């Protein structure tokens, strides 16, 4: 995994946490869950090709 990917995931985590805190302070609890969920989905879409590559490598390793 590249360092830039790790930094992007860390940046989205920091951004989501800041936005969630701002929304909590303004009393928008229903949007906090949506922002958290969207940050998680975005990070998972970024990681998905690496997970697929990992499974391919494991399947090659064990000759499945």
C-alpha positions as CSV (number, residue, x, y, z in Angstrom):
1,X,0.0,0.0,0.0
2,X,1.3,3.4,-0.9
3,X,2.0,6.1,1.7
4,X,-0.3,8.5,-0.1
5,X,-3.2,6.1,0.3
6,X,-2.6,6.0,4.1
7,X,-2.4,9.8,4.2
8,X,-5.6,10.1,2.3
9,X,-7.4,7.8,4.6
10,X,-6.0,9.7,7.6
11,X,-7.1,13.0,6.1
12,X,-10.6,11.8,5.5
13,X,-10.8,10.6,9.1
14,X,-9.6,13.9,10.4
15,X,-12.0,15.8,8.1
16,X,-15.0,13.6,9.1
17,X,-14.2,14.0,12.8
18,X,-14.0,17.7,12.5
19,X,-17.3,17.9,10.5
20,X,-19.0,15.6,13.0
21,X,-17.9,17.8,16.0
22,X,-19.2,20.9,14.2
23,X,-22.5,19.2,13.4
24,X,-22.9,18.0,17.0
25,X,-22.3,21.5,18.4
26,X,-24.9,22.9,16.1
27,X,-27.5,20.3,17.1
28,X,-27.6,18.3,13.8
29,X,-27.3,14.8,15.2
30,X,-29.0,13.2,12.2
31,X,-26.4,14.5,9.8
32,X,-23.5,13.2,12.0
33,X,-24.4,9.6,11.2
34,X,-24.6,10.4,7.5
35,X,-21.2,12.1,7.4
36,X,-19.6,9.3,9.3
37,X,-21.1,6.7,7.1
38,X,-20.1,8.5,3.9
39,X,-16.5,8.8,5.2
40,X,-16.4,5.1,5.9
41,X,-17.8,4.2,2.5
42,X,-15.4,6.6,0.7
43,X,-12.4,5.0,2.5
44,X,-13.7,1.5,1.7
45,X,-14.0,2.3,-1.9
46,X,-10.4,3.6,-1.9
47,X,-9.2,0.4,-0.2
48,X,-11.3,-2.1,-2.2
49,X,-8.7,-2.6,-5.1
50,X,-6.1,-3.4,-2.5
51,X,-8.3,-5.9,-0.8
52,X,-9.1,-7.6,-4.1
53,X,-5.4,-7.8,-4.9
54,X,-4.8,-9.3,-1.5
55,X,-7.4,-12.1,-2.1
56,X,-5.9,-12.8,-5.5
57,X,-2.4,-13.1,-4.0
58,X,-3.7,-15.5,-1.3
59,X,-5.5,-17.6,-3.9
60,X,-2.3,-17.8,-5.9
61,X,-0.3,-18.7,-2.9
62,X,-2.5,-21.6,-1.9
63,X,-3.3,-22.6,-5.5
64,X,-7.1,-22.3,-5.1
